[in-house]
Amino acid sequence: MADIKFCENNFQFDVEDVINRLKDKDIEVEVESCLGYCGDCAVGPFALVNDEIVQGESAEELYEIIKESL
């Protein structure tokens, strides 16, 4: 199973919707206070999937990228 982590500081980009959609599919996700990618966090939605950064132009695009990587 994939290890998916989100930064709570990235919620301004609607990643909470991505988290909820993943949880609805019984995918386990973690939300941490900081993932150490502050530059990426400031410019758009992102997550770590198996310790690899994935980014999207929007929360919807991020969700699709994560879904494809599972």
Distance bins in CASP14 RR format, pairs under 12 A and 6 or more apart:
PFRMAT RR
TARGET T0000
AUTHOR 0000-0000-0000
RMODE 2
METHOD distances of the structure
MODEL  1
1 22 0 0 0 0 0 1 0 0 0 0 0
1 25 0 0 0 0 0 1 0 0 0 0 0
1 26 0 0 0 0 1 0 0 0 0 0 0
1 27 1 0 0 1 0 0 0 0 0 0 0
1 28 1 0 0 1 0 0 0 0 0 0 0
1 29 0 0 0 0 0 1 0 0 0 0 0
1 49 0 0 0 0 0 1 0 0 0 0 0
1 50 0 0 0 0 1 0 0 0 0 0 0
1 70 0 0 0 0 1 0 0 0 0 0 0
2 22 0 0 0 0 1 0 0 0 0 0 0
2 25 0 0 0 0 0 1 0 0 0 0 0
2 27 1 0 0 1 0 0 0 0 0 0 0
2 28 0 0 0 0 1 0 0 0 0 0 0
2 29 0 0 0 0 1 0 0 0 0 0 0
2 30 0 0 0 0 0 1 0 0 0 0 0
2 47 0 0 0 0 0 1 0 0 0 0 0
2 48 0 0 0 0 0 1 0 0 0 0 0
2 49 1 0 1 0 0 0 0 0 0 0 0
2 50 1 0 1 0 0 0 0 0 0 0 0
2 51 0 0 0 0 0 1 0 0 0 0 0
2 52 0 0 0 0 0 1 0 0 0 0 0
2 54 0 0 0 0 0 1 0 0 0 0 0
2 66 0 0 0 0 1 0 0 0 0 0 0
2 67 0 0 0 0 0 1 0 0 0 0 0
2 68 0 0 0 0 0 1 0 0 0 0 0
2 69 1 0 0 1 0 0 0 0 0 0 0
2 70 1 0 1 0 0 0 0 0 0 0 0
3 27 0 0 0 0 0 1 0 0 0 0 0
3 28 0 0 0 0 1 0 0 0 0 0 0
3 29 0 0 0 0 1 0 0 0 0 0 0
3 30 1 0 0 1 0 0 0 0 0 0 0
3 32 0 0 0 0 0 1 0 0 0 0 0
3 47 0 0 0 0 0 1 0 0 0 0 0
3 48 1 0 0 1 0 0 0 0 0 0 0
3 49 1 0 0 1 0 0 0 0 0 0 0
3 50 1 0 1 0 0 0 0 0 0 0 0
3 51 1 0 0 1 0 0 0 0 0 0 0
3 52 0 0 0 0 1 0 0 0 0 0 0
3 66 0 0 0 0 0 1 0 0 0 0 0
3 69 0 0 0 0 0 1 0 0 0 0 0
3 70 0 0 0 0 0 1 0 0 0 0 0
4 15 0 0 0 0 0 1 0 0 0 0 0
4 18 0 0 0 0 1 0 0 0 0 0 0
4 19 0 0 0 0 1 0 0 0 0 0 0
4 21 0 0 0 0 0 1 0 0 0 0 0
4 22 1 0 0 1 0 0 0 0 0 0 0
4 23 0 0 0 0 0 1 0 0 0 0 0
4 25 0 0 0 0 0 1 0 0 0 0 0
4 27 1 0 0 1 0 0 0 0 0 0 0
4 28 1 0 0 1 0 0 0 0 0 0 0
4 29 1 0 1 0 0 0 0 0 0 0 0
4 30 1 0 0 1 0 0 0 0 0 0 0
4 31 0 0 0 0 1 0 0 0 0 0 0
4 32 0 0 0 0 0 1 0 0 0 0 0
4 35 0 0 0 0 0 1 0 0 0 0 0
4 46 0 0 0 0 0 1 0 0 0 0 0
4 47 1 0 1 0 0 0 0 0 0 0 0
4 48 1 0 0 1 0 0 0 0 0 0 0
4 49 1 0 1 0 0 0 0 0 0 0 0
4 50 0 0 0 0 1 0 0 0 0 0 0
4 51 0 0 0 0 0 1 0 0 0 0 0
4 52 0 0 0 0 0 1 0 0 0 0 0
4 53 0 0 0 0 0 1 0 0 0 0 0
4 54 0 0 0 0 1 0 0 0 0 0 0
4 62 0 0 0 0 0 1 0 0 0 0 0
4 63 0 0 0 0 0 1 0 0 0 0 0
4 65 0 0 0 0 0 1 0 0 0 0 0
4 66 1 0 0 1 0 0 0 0 0 0 0
4 67 0 0 0 0 0 1 0 0 0 0 0
4 69 0 0 0 0 1 0 0 0 0 0 0
4 70 0 0 0 0 1 0 0 0 0 0 0
5 15 0 0 0 0 0 1 0 0 0 0 0
5 19 0 0 0 0 0 1 0 0 0 0 0
5 22 0 0 0 0 0 1 0 0 0 0 0
5 28 0 0 0 0 0 1 0 0 0 0 0
5 29 1 0 0 1 0 0 0 0 0 0 0
5 30 1 0 1 0 0 0 0 0 0 0 0
5 31 1 0 0 1 0 0 0 0 0 0 0
5 32 1 0 1 0 0 0 0 0 0 0 0
5 33 0 0 0 0 0 1 0 0 0 0 0
5 34 0 0 0 0 0 1 0 0 0 0 0
5 35 1 0 0 1 0 0 0 0 0 0 0
5 36 0 0 0 0 0 1 0 0 0 0 0
5 37 0 0 0 0 0 1 0 0 0 0 0
5 41 0 0 0 0 0 1 0 0 0 0 0
5 46 0 0 0 0 0 1 0 0 0 0 0
5 47 1 0 0 1 0 0 0 0 0 0 0
5 48 1 0 1 0 0 0 0 0 0 0 0
5 49 0 0 0 0 1 0 0 0 0 0 0
5 50 0 0 0 0 1 0 0 0 0 0 0
5 51 0 0 0 0 1 0 0 0 0 0 0
5 52 0 0 0 0 0 1 0 0 0 0 0
5 53 0 0 0 0 0 1 0 0 0 0 0
5 54 0 0 0 0 0 1 0 0 0 0 0
5 66 0 0 0 0 0 1 0 0 0 0 0
6 13 0 0 0 0 0 1 0 0 0 0 0
6 14 0 0 0 0 0 1 0 0 0 0 0
6 15 1 0 1 0 0 0 0 0 0 0 0
6 16 0 0 0 0 1 0 0 0 0 0 0
6 17 0 0 0 0 0 1 0 0 0 0 0
6 18 1 0 0 1 0 0 0 0 0 0 0
6 19 1 0 1 0 0 0 0 0 0 0 0
6 20 0 0 0 0 0 1 0 0 0 0 0
6 22 0 0 0 0 1 0 0 0 0 0 0
6 23 0 0 0 0 0 1 0 0 0 0 0
6 27 0 0 0 0 0 1 0 0 0 0 0
6 28 0 0 0 0 0 1 0 0 0 0 0
6 29 1 0 0 1 0 0 0 0 0 0 0
6 30 1 0 0 1 0 0 0 0 0 0 0
6 31 1 0 1 0 0 0 0 0 0 0 0
6 32 1 0 0 1 0 0 0 0 0 0 0
6 33 0 0 0 0 0 1 0 0 0 0 0
6 34 0 0 0 0 0 1 0 0 0 0 0
6 35 1 0 0 1 0 0 0 0 0 0 0
6 37 0 0 0 0 0 1 0 0 0 0 0
6 41 0 0 0 0 1 0 0 0 0 0 0
6 45 0 0 0 0 1 0 0 0 0 0 0
6 46 0 0 0 0 1 0 0 0 0 0 0
6 47 1 0 1 0 0 0 0 0 0 0 0
6 48 1 0 0 1 0 0 0 0 0 0 0
6 49 0 0 0 0 0 1 0 0 0 0 0
6 53 0 0 0 0 0 1 0 0 0 0 0
6 54 0 0 0 0 0 1 0 0 0 0 0
6 59 0 0 0 0 0 1 0 0 0 0 0
6 62 0 0 0 0 1 0 0 0 0 0 0
6 63 0 0 0 0 0 1 0 0 0 0 0
6 66 0 0 0 0 1 0 0 0 0 0 0
7 13 0 0 0 0 0 1 0 0 0 0 0
7 15 0 0 0 0 1 0 0 0 0 0 0
7 16 0 0 0 0 0 1 0 0 0 0 0
7 19 0 0 0 0 0 1 0 0 0 0 0
7 29 0 0 0 0 0 1 0 0 0 0 0
7 30 0 0 0 0 0 1 0 0 0 0 0
7 31 1 0 0 1 0 0 0 0 0 0 0
7 32 1 0 0 1 0 0 0 0 0 0 0
7 33 1 0 0 1 0 0 0 0 0 0 0
7 34 1 0 0 1 0 0 0 0 0 0 0
7 35 1 0 1 0 0 0 0 0 0 0 0
7 36 1 0 0 1 0 0 0 0 0 0 0
7 37 1 0 0 1 0 0 0 0 0 0 0
7 38 0 0 0 0 1 0 0 0 0 0 0
7 39 0 0 0 0 0 1 0 0 0 0 0
7 40 0 0 0 0 1 0 0 0 0 0 0
7 41 1 0 1 0 0 0 0 0 0 0 0
7 42 0 0 0 0 0 1 0 0 0 0 0
7 44 0 0 0 0 0 1 0 0 0 0 0
7 45 0 0 0 0 1 0 0 0 0 0 0
7 46 1 0 0 1 0 0 0 0 0 0 0
7 47 0 0 0 0 1 0 0 0 0 0 0
7 48 0 0 0 0 1 0 0 0 0 0 0
7 53 0 0 0 0 0 1 0 0 0 0 0
7 55 0 0 0 0 0 1 0 0 0 0 0
8 15 0 0 0 0 1 0 0 0 0 0 0
8 16 0 0 0 0 1 0 0 0 0 0 0
8 19 0 0 0 0 0 1 0 0 0 0 0
8 29 0 0 0 0 0 1 0 0 0 0 0
8 30 0 0 0 0 0 1 0 0 0 0 0
8 31 1 0 1 0 0 0 0 0 0 0 0
8 32 1 0 0 1 0 0 0 0 0 0 0
8 33 1 0 1 0 0 0 0 0 0 0 0
8 34 1 0 0 1 0 0 0 0 0 0 0
8 35 0 0 0 0 1 0 0 0 0 0 0
8 41 0 0 0 0 1 0 0 0 0 0 0
9 15 0 0 0 0 1 0 0 0 0 0 0
9 31 0 0 0 0 0 1 0 0 0 0 0
9 32 0 0 0 0 1 0 0 0 0 0 0
9 33 1 0 0 1 0 0 0 0 0 0 0
9 34 1 0 0 1 0 0 0 0 0 0 0
9 35 0 0 0 0 1 0 0 0 0 0 0
9 36 0 0 0 0 1 0 0 0 0 0 0
9 37 0 0 0 0 1 0 0 0 0 0 0
9 38 1 0 0 1 0 0 0 0 0 0 0
9 39 0 0 0 0 0 1 0 0 0 0 0
9 40 0 0 0 0 0 1 0 0 0 0 0
9 41 1 0 1 0 0 0 0 0 0 0 0
9 42 0 0 0 0 1 0 0 0 0 0 0
9 44 0 0 0 0 0 1 0 0 0 0 0
9 45 0 0 0 0 0 1 0 0 0 0 0
9 46 0 0 0 0 0 1 0 0 0 0 0
10 16 0 0 0 0 1 0 0 0 0 0 0
10 17 0 0 0 0 0 1 0 0 0 0 0
10 18 0 0 0 0 1 0 0 0 0 0 0
10 19 0 0 0 0 0 1 0 0 0 0 0
10 31 0 0 0 0 1 0 0 0 0 0 0
10 32 0 0 0 0 0 1 0 0 0 0 0
10 33 0 0 0 0 0 1 0 0 0 0 0
10 34 0 0 0 0 1 0 0 0 0 0 0
10 35 0 0 0 0 1 0 0 0 0 0 0
10 36 0 0 0 0 0 1 0 0 0 0 0
10 37 0 0 0 0 1 0 0 0 0 0 0
10 38 0 0 0 0 1 0 0 0 0 0 0
10 39 0 0 0 0 0 1 0 0 0 0 0
10 40 0 0 0 0 1 0 0 0 0 0 0
10 41 1 0 1 0 0 0 0 0 0 0 0
10 42 0 0 0 0 1 0 0 0 0 0 0
10 43 0 0 0 0 1 0 0 0 0 0 0
10 44 1 0 0 1 0 0 0 0 0 0 0
10 45 1 0 0 1 0 0 0 0 0 0 0
10 46 1 0 0 1 0 0 0 0 0 0 0
10 47 0 0 0 0 1 0 0 0 0 0 0
10 48 0 0 0 0 0 1 0 0 0 0 0
10 53 0 0 0 0 0 1 0 0 0 0 0
10 55 0 0 0 0 0 1 0 0 0 0 0
10 56 0 0 0 0 0 1 0 0 0 0 0
10 59 0 0 0 0 1 0 0 0 0 0 0
10 62 0 0 0 0 1 0 0 0 0 0 0
11 17 0 0 0 0 1 0 0 0 0 0 0
11 18 0 0 0 0 0 1 0 0 0 0 0
11 19 0 0 0 0 1 0 0 0 0 0 0
11 20 0 0 0 0 0 1 0 0 0 0 0
11 31 0 0 0 0 1 0 0 0 0 0 0
11 33 0 0 0 0 0 1 0 0 0 0 0
11 41 0 0 0 0 0 1 0 0 0 0 0
11 44 0 0 0 0 0 1 0 0 0 0 0
11 45 0 0 0 0 1 0 0 0 0 0 0
11 46 0 0 0 0 0 1 0 0 0 0 0
11 47 0 0 0 0 0 1 0 0 0 0 0
11 59 0 0 0 0 1 0 0 0 0 0 0
12 41 0 0 0 0 1 0 0 0 0 0 0
12 42 0 0 0 0 1 0 0 0 0 0 0
12 43 0 0 0 0 0 1 0 0 0 0 0
12 44 0 0 0 0 1 0 0 0 0 0 0
12 45 0 0 0 0 1 0 0 0 0 0 0
12 46 0 0 0 0 0 1 0 0 0 0 0
12 59 0 0 0 0 0 1 0 0 0 0 0
13 19 0 0 0 0 0 1 0 0 0 0 0
13 40 0 0 0 0 0 1 0 0 0 0 0
13 41 0 0 0 0 1 0 0 0 0 0 0
13 42 0 0 0 0 1 0 0 0 0 0 0
13 43 0 0 0 0 1 0 0 0 0 0 0
13 44 1 0 1 0 0 0 0 0 0 0 0
13 45 1 1 0 0 0 0 0 0 0 0 0
13 46 0 0 0 0 1 0 0 0 0 0 0
13 47 0 0 0 0 0 1 0 0 0 0 0
13 55 0 0 0 0 0 1 0 0 0 0 0
13 56 0 0 0 0 1 0 0 0 0 0 0
13 57 0 0 0 0 1 0 0 0 0 0 0
13 58 1 0 0 1 0 0 0 0 0 0 0
13 59 1 0 1 0 0 0 0 0 0 0 0
13 60 0 0 0 0 0 1 0 0 0 0 0
13 61 0 0 0 0 0 1 0 0 0 0 0
13 62 0 0 0 0 1 0 0 0 0 0 0
13 63 0 0 0 0 0 1 0 0 0 0 0
14 20 0 0 0 0 0 1 0 0 0 0 0
14 21 0 0 0 0 0 1 0 0 0 0 0
14 44 0 0 0 0 1 0 0 0 0 0 0
14 45 1 0 0 1 0 0 0 0 0 0 0
14 56 0 0 0 0 0 1 0 0 0 0 0
14 58 1 0 0 1 0 0 0 0 0 0 0
14 59 1 1 0 0 0 0 0 0 0 0 0
14 60 0 0 0 0 1 0 0 0 0 0 0
14 61 0 0 0 0 0 1 0 0 0 0 0
14 62 0 0 0 0 1 0 0 0 0 0 0
14 63 0 0 0 0 1 0 0 0 0 0 0
15 21 0 0 0 0 0 1 0 0 0 0 0
15 22 0 0 0 0 0 1 0 0 0 0 0
15 29 0 0 0 0 1 0 0 0 0 0 0
15 31 0 0 0 0 1 0 0 0 0 0 0
15 35 0 0 0 0 0 1 0 0 0 0 0
15 41 0 0 0 0 1 0 0 0 0 0 0
15 44 0 0 0 0 1 0 0 0 0 0 0
15 45 1 0 1 0 0 0 0 0 0 0 0
15 46 1 0 0 1 0 0 0 0 0 0 0
15 47 1 0 0 1 0 0 0 0 0 0 0
15 48 0 0 0 0 0 1 0 0 0 0 0
15 54 0 0 0 0 0 1 0 0 0 0 0
15 55 0 0 0 0 0 1 0 0 0 0 0
15 56 0 0 0 0 0 1 0 0 0 0 0
15 58 0 0 0 0 0 1 0 0 0 0 0
15 59 1 0 1 0 0 0 0 0 0 0 0
15 60 0 0 0 0 0 1 0 0 0 0 0
15 61 0 0 0 0 0 1 0 0 0 0 0
15 62 1 0 0 1 0 0 0 0 0 0 0
15 63 0 0 0 0 1 0 0 0 0 0 0
15 66 0 0 0 0 0 1 0 0 0 0 0
16 22 0 0 0 0 0 1 0 0 0 0 0
16 23 0 0 0 0 0 1 0 0 0 0 0
16 29 0 0 0 0 0 1 0 0 0 0 0
16 31 0 0 0 0 1 0 0 0 0 0 0
16 45 0 0 0 0 0 1 0 0 0 0 0
16 47 0 0 0 0 0 1 0 0 0 0 0
16 59 0 0 0 0 1 0 0 0 0 0 0
16 62 0 0 0 0 0 1 0 0 0 0 0
16 63 0 0 0 0 0 1 0 0 0 0 0
17 23 0 0 0 0 0 1 0 0 0 0 0
17 24 0 0 0 0 0 1 0 0 0 0 0
17 45 0 0 0 0 1 0 0 0 0 0 0
17 58 0 0 0 0 0 1 0 0 0 0 0
17 59 1 0 1 0 0 0 0 0 0 0 0
17 60 0 0 0 0 1 0 0 0 0 0 0
17 62 0 0 0 0 1 0 0 0 0 0 0
17 63 1 0 0 1 0 0 0 0 0 0 0
18 24 0 0 0 0 0 1 0 0 0 0 0
18 25 0 0 0 0 0 1 0 0 0 0 0
18 27 0 0 0 0 0 1 0 0 0 0 0
18 29 0 0 0 0 1 0 0 0 0 0 0
18 31 0 0 0 0 0 1 0 0 0 0 0
18 44 0 0 0 0 0 1 0 0 0 0 0
18 45 1 0 0 1 0 0 0 0 0 0 0
18 46 0 0 0 0 0 1 0 0 0 0 0
18 47 1 0 0 1 0 0 0 0 0 0 0
18 49 0 0 0 0 0 1 0 0 0 0 0
18 54 0 0 0 0 0 1 0 0 0 0 0
18 55 0 0 0 0 0 1 0 0 0 0 0
18 56 0 0 0 0 1 0 0 0 0 0 0
18 58 0 0 0 0 1 0 0 0 0 0 0
18 59 1 0 1 0 0 0 0 0 0 0 0
18 60 0 0 0 0 1 0 0 0 0 0 0
18 61 0 0 0 0 1 0 0 0 0 0 0
18 62 1 0 1 0 0 0 0 0 0 0 0
18 63 1 0 1 0 0 0 0 0 0 0 0
18 64 0 0 0 0 1 0 0 0 0 0 0
18 65 0 0 0 0 1 0 0 0 0 0 0
18 66 1 0 0 1 0 0 0 0 0 0 0
18 67 0 0 0 0 1 0 0 0 0 0 0
19 25 0 0 0 0 0 1 0 0 0 0 0
19 27 0 0 0 0 1 0 0 0 0 0 0
19 28 0 0 0 0 0 1 0 0 0 0 0
19 29 1 0 1 0 0 0 0 0 0 0 0
19 30 0 0 0 0 1 0 0 0 0 0 0
19 31 1 0 0 1 0 0 0 0 0 0 0
19 32 0 0 0 0 0 1 0 0 0 0 0
19 45 0 0 0 0 0 1 0 0 0 0 0
19 47 0 0 0 0 1 0 0 0 0 0 0
19 59 0 0 0 0 1 0 0 0 0 0 0
19 62 0 0 0 0 0 1 0 0 0 0 0
19 63 0 0 0 0 1 0 0 0 0 0 0
19 66 0 0 0 0 0 1 0 0 0 0 0
20 27 0 0 0 0 0 1 0 0 0 0 0
20 29 0 0 0 0 1 0 0 0 0 0 0
20 31 0 0 0 0 0 1 0 0 0 0 0
20 59 0 0 0 0 0 1 0 0 0 0 0
20 63 0 0 0 0 0 1 0 0 0 0 0
21 27 0 0 0 0 1 0 0 0 0 0 0
21 29 0 0 0 0 0 1 0 0 0 0 0
21 59 0 0 0 0 1 0 0 0 0 0 0
21 60 0 0 0 0 1 0 0 0 0 0 0
21 62 0 0 0 0 0 1 0 0 0 0 0
21 63 1 0 1 0 0 0 0 0 0 0 0
21 64 0 0 0 0 0 1 0 0 0 0 0
21 66 0 0 0 0 1 0 0 0 0 0 0
21 67 0 0 0 0 1 0 0 0 0 0 0
22 28 0 0 0 0 1 0 0 0 0 0 0
22 29 1 0 1 0 0 0 0 0 0 0 0
22 30 0 0 0 0 0 1 0 0 0 0 0
22 31 0 0 0 0 0 1 0 0 0 0 0
22 47 0 0 0 0 1 0 0 0 0 0 0
22 49 0 0 0 0 0 1 0 0 0 0 0
22 59 0 0 0 0 0 1 0 0 0 0 0
22 62 0 0 0 0 0 1 0 0 0 0 0
22 63 1 0 0 1 0 0 0 0 0 0 0
22 64 0 0 0 0 0 1 0 0 0 0 0
22 65 0 0 0 0 0 1 0 0 0 0 0
22 66 1 0 0 1 0 0 0 0 0 0 0
22 67 0 0 0 0 1 0 0 0 0 0 0
22 69 0 0 0 0 0 1 0 0 0 0 0
22 70 0 0 0 0 1 0 0 0 0 0 0
23 29 1 0 0 1 0 0 0 0 0 0 0
23 30 0 0 0 0 0 1 0 0 0 0 0
23 31 0 0 0 0 0 1 0 0 0 0 0
23 63 0 0 0 0 0 1 0 0 0 0 0
24 63 0 0 0 0 0 1 0 0 0 0 0
24 67 0 0 0 0 0 1 0 0 0 0 0
25 63 0 0 0 0 0 1 0 0 0 0 0
25 66 0 0 0 0 0 1 0 0 0 0 0
25 67 0 0 0 0 1 0 0 0 0 0 0
25 70 0 0 0 0 1 0 0 0 0 0 0
26 70 0 0 0 0 0 1 0 0 0 0 0
27 47 0 0 0 0 0 1 0 0 0 0 0
27 49 0 0 0 0 0 1 0 0 0 0 0
27 63 0 0 0 0 0 1 0 0 0 0 0
27 66 0 0 0 0 1 0 0 0 0 0 0
27 67 0 0 0 0 1 0 0 0 0 0 0
27 69 0 0 0 0 0 1 0 0 0 0 0
27 70 1 0 0 1 0 0 0 0 0 0 0
28 70 0 0 0 0 0 1 0 0 0 0 0
29 47 0 0 0 0 1 0 0 0 0 0 0
29 48 0 0 0 0 0 1 0 0 0 0 0
29 49 0 0 0 0 1 0 0 0 0 0 0
29 63 0 0 0 0 0 1 0 0 0 0 0
29 66 0 0 0 0 1 0 0 0 0 0 0
29 70 0 0 0 0 0 1 0 0 0 0 0
30 47 0 0 0 0 1 0 0 0 0 0 0
30 48 0 0 0 0 1 0 0 0 0 0 0
30 49 0 0 0 0 0 1 0 0 0 0 0
30 51 0 0 0 0 0 1 0 0 0 0 0
31 47 0 0 0 0 0 1 0 0 0 0 0
31 48 0 0 0 0 0 1 0 0 0 0 0
32 41 0 0 0 0 0 1 0 0 0 0 0
32 47 0 0 0 0 0 1 0 0 0 0 0
32 48 0 0 0 0 1 0 0 0 0 0 0
33 41 0 0 0 0 0 1 0 0 0 0 0
34 40 0 0 0 0 0 1 0 0 0 0 0
34 41 0 0 0 0 1 0 0 0 0 0 0
34 48 0 0 0 0 0 1 0 0 0 0 0
35 41 1 0 0 1 0 0 0 0 0 0 0
35 46 0 0 0 0 1 0 0 0 0 0 0
35 47 0 0 0 0 1 0 0 0 0 0 0
35 48 1 0 1 0 0 0 0 0 0 0 0
35 49 0 0 0 0 0 1 0 0 0 0 0
35 51 0 0 0 0 1 0 0 0 0 0 0
35 52 0 0 0 0 0 1 0 0 0 0 0
35 53 0 0 0 0 1 0 0 0 0 0 0
35 54 0 0 0 0 0 1 0 0 0 0 0
36 42 0 0 0 0 0 1 0 0 0 0 0
36 46 0 0 0 0 0 1 0 0 0 0 0
36 48 0 0 0 0 1 0 0 0 0 0 0
36 53 0 0 0 0 0 1 0 0 0 0 0
37 43 0 0 0 0 0 1 0 0 0 0 0
37 44 0 0 0 0 0 1 0 0 0 0 0
37 45 0 0 0 0 0 1 0 0 0 0 0
37 46 1 0 0 1 0 0 0 0 0 0 0
37 47 0 0 0 0 1 0 0 0 0 0 0
37 48 1 0 0 1 0 0 0 0 0 0 0
37 51 0 0 0 0 0 1 0 0 0 0 0
37 52 0 0 0 0 0 1 0 0 0 0 0
37 53 1 0 0 1 0 0 0 0 0 0 0
37 54 0 0 0 0 0 1 0 0 0 0 0
37 55 0 0 0 0 1 0 0 0 0 0 0
38 44 0 0 0 0 0 1 0 0 0 0 0
38 46 0 0 0 0 0 1 0 0 0 0 0
39 46 0 0 0 0 1 0 0 0 0 0 0
39 53 0 0 0 0 0 1 0 0 0 0 0
39 55 0 0 0 0 0 1 0 0 0 0 0
40 46 1 0 1 0 0 0 0 0 0 0 0
40 47 0 0 0 0 0 1 0 0 0 0 0
40 48 0 0 0 0 0 1 0 0 0 0 0
40 53 1 0 0 1 0 0 0 0 0 0 0
40 54 0 0 0 0 0 1 0 0 0 0 0
40 55 1 0 0 1 0 0 0 0 0 0 0
40 56 0 0 0 0 0 1 0 0 0 0 0
40 62 0 0 0 0 0 1 0 0 0 0 0
41 47 0 0 0 0 0 1 0 0 0 0 0
41 48 0 0 0 0 0 1 0 0 0 0 0
41 53 0 0 0 0 0 1 0 0 0 0 0
41 55 0 0 0 0 1 0 0 0 0 0 0
42 55 0 0 0 0 0 1 0 0 0 0 0
43 55 0 0 0 0 1 0 0 0 0 0 0
43 56 0 0 0 0 0 1 0 0 0 0 0
43 57 0 0 0 0 0 1 0 0 0 0 0
44 53 0 0 0 0 0 1 0 0 0 0 0
44 54 0 0 0 0 0 1 0 0 0 0 0
44 55 1 0 0 1 0 0 0 0 0 0 0
44 56 1 0 0 1 0 0 0 0 0 0 0
44 57 1 0 0 1 0 0 0 0 0 0 0
44 58 0 0 0 0 1 0 0 0 0 0 0
44 59 0 0 0 0 1 0 0 0 0 0 0
44 61 0 0 0 0 0 1 0 0 0 0 0
44 62 0 0 0 0 1 0 0 0 0 0 0
45 53 0 0 0 0 0 1 0 0 0 0 0
45 54 0 0 0 0 1 0 0 0 0 0 0
45 55 1 0 0 1 0 0 0 0 0 0 0
45 56 1 0 1 0 0 0 0 0 0 0 0
45 57 0 0 0 0 1 0 0 0 0 0 0
45 58 1 0 0 1 0 0 0 0 0 0 0
45 59 1 0 1 0 0 0 0 0 0 0 0
45 60 0 0 0 0 1 0 0 0 0 0 0
45 61 1 0 0 1 0 0 0 0 0 0 0
45 62 1 0 1 0 0 0 0 0 0 0 0
45 63 0 0 0 0 1 0 0 0 0 0 0
45 64 0 0 0 0 0 1 0 0 0 0 0
45 65 0 0 0 0 1 0 0 0 0 0 0
45 66 0 0 0 0 0 1 0 0 0 0 0
46 52 0 0 0 0 0 1 0 0 0 0 0
46 53 1 0 1 0 0 0 0 0 0 0 0
46 54 1 0 0 1 0 0 0 0 0 0 0
46 55 1 0 1 0 0 0 0 0 0 0 0
46 56 1 0 0 1 0 0 0 0 0 0 0
46 57 0 0 0 0 0 1 0 0 0 0 0
46 58 0 0 0 0 0 1 0 0 0 0 0
46 59 0 0 0 0 0 1 0 0 0 0 0
46 61 0 0 0 0 0 1 0 0 0 0 0
46 62 1 0 0 1 0 0 0 0 0 0 0
46 63 0 0 0 0 0 1 0 0 0 0 0
46 65 0 0 0 0 1 0 0 0 0 0 0
46 66 0 0 0 0 0 1 0 0 0 0 0
47 53 1 0 0 1 0 0 0 0 0 0 0
47 54 1 0 1 0 0 0 0 0 0 0 0
47 55 0 0 0 0 1 0 0 0 0 0 0
47 56 0 0 0 0 1 0 0 0 0 0 0
47 59 0 0 0 0 0 1 0 0 0 0 0
47 61 0 0 0 0 0 1 0 0 0 0 0
47 62 1 0 0 1 0 0 0 0 0 0 0
47 63 0 0 0 0 1 0 0 0 0 0 0
47 65 0 0 0 0 1 0 0 0 0 0 0
47 66 1 0 0 1 0 0 0 0 0 0 0
47 67 0 0 0 0 0 1 0 0 0 0 0
47 69 0 0 0 0 1 0 0 0 0 0 0
47 70 0 0 0 0 0 1 0 0 0 0 0
48 54 1 0 0 1 0 0 0 0 0 0 0
48 55 0 0 0 0 0 1 0 0 0 0 0
48 62 0 0 0 0 0 1 0 0 0 0 0
48 66 0 0 0 0 0 1 0 0 0 0 0
48 69 0 0 0 0 0 1 0 0 0 0 0
49 55 0 0 0 0 0 1 0 0 0 0 0
49 62 0 0 0 0 0 1 0 0 0 0 0
49 63 0 0 0 0 0 1 0 0 0 0 0
49 65 0 0 0 0 1 0 0 0 0 0 0
49 66 1 0 1 0 0 0 0 0 0 0 0
49 67 0 0 0 0 0 1 0 0 0 0 0
49 68 0 0 0 0 0 1 0 0 0 0 0
49 69 1 0 1 0 0 0 0 0 0 0 0
49 70 0 0 0 0 1 0 0 0 0 0 0
50 66 0 0 0 0 0 1 0 0 0 0 0
50 69 0 0 0 0 1 0 0 0 0 0 0
50 70 0 0 0 0 1 0 0 0 0 0 0
52 65 0 0 0 0 0 1 0 0 0 0 0
52 66 0 0 0 0 0 1 0 0 0 0 0
52 69 0 0 0 0 1 0 0 0 0 0 0
53 62 0 0 0 0 0 1 0 0 0 0 0
53 65 0 0 0 0 0 1 0 0 0 0 0
53 66 0 0 0 0 0 1 0 0 0 0 0
53 69 0 0 0 0 0 1 0 0 0 0 0
54 61 0 0 0 0 1 0 0 0 0 0 0
54 62 1 0 0 1 0 0 0 0 0 0 0
54 63 0 0 0 0 0 1 0 0 0 0 0
54 64 0 0 0 0 0 1 0 0 0 0 0
54 65 1 0 1 0 0 0 0 0 0 0 0
54 66 1 0 0 1 0 0 0 0 0 0 0
54 67 0 0 0 0 0 1 0 0 0 0 0
54 68 0 0 0 0 1 0 0 0 0 0 0
54 69 1 0 0 1 0 0 0 0 0 0 0
54 70 0 0 0 0 0 1 0 0 0 0 0
55 61 0 0 0 0 1 0 0 0 0 0 0
55 62 1 0 0 1 0 0 0 0 0 0 0
55 65 1 0 0 1 0 0 0 0 0 0 0
55 66 0 0 0 0 0 1 0 0 0 0 0
56 62 1 0 1 0 0 0 0 0 0 0 0
56 63 0 0 0 0 1 0 0 0 0 0 0
56 64 0 0 0 0 1 0 0 0 0 0 0
56 65 1 0 0 1 0 0 0 0 0 0 0
56 66 0 0 0 0 1 0 0 0 0 0 0
56 68 0 0 0 0 0 1 0 0 0 0 0
57 63 0 0 0 0 0 1 0 0 0 0 0
57 64 0 0 0 0 0 1 0 0 0 0 0
57 65 0 0 0 0 0 1 0 0 0 0 0
58 64 0 0 0 0 1 0 0 0 0 0 0
58 65 0 0 0 0 0 1 0 0 0 0 0
59 65 0 0 0 0 0 1 0 0 0 0 0
59 66 0 0 0 0 0 1 0 0 0 0 0
60 66 0 0 0 0 0 1 0 0 0 0 0
60 67 0 0 0 0 0 1 0 0 0 0 0
61 67 0 0 0 0 0 1 0 0 0 0 0
61 68 0 0 0 0 0 1 0 0 0 0 0
62 68 0 0 0 0 0 1 0 0 0 0 0
62 69 0 0 0 0 0 1 0 0 0 0 0
63 69 0 0 0 0 0 1 0 0 0 0 0
63 70 0 0 0 0 0 1 0 0 0 0 0
64 70 0 0 0 0 0 1 0 0 0 0 0
END
